[in-house]
Amino acid sequence: MAFYLGKKAEEFATHRWTLYVRGPRDEDLSSFVEKVIFTLHPSFPQPIRGKTQCI
């Protein structure tokens, strides 16, 4: 999901992104997935980012 930051946005950061990783039937994936890697466009700072946090 993307949230537009409006007037407080910087020139190259206009949205705040939230990503969800979910199994096909909403099952708990913590026993299968330890880390998720996101590969962004190379123009982004840190274009390869990993997340280990579960919410």
Residue pairs with C-beta under 8 A, 6 or more apart in sequence:
1 17
1 18
2 15
2 16
2 17
2 18
3 15
3 16
3 17
3 18
4 14
4 15
5 13
5 14
5 15
5 16
9 15
19 38
21 29
21 33
21 36
22 29
23 29
30 54
34 52
35 50
35 51
35 52
36 50
36 51
37 48
37 49
37 50
38 48
38 49
38 50
38 51
39 47
39 48
40 46
40 47
40 48
40 49
41 47
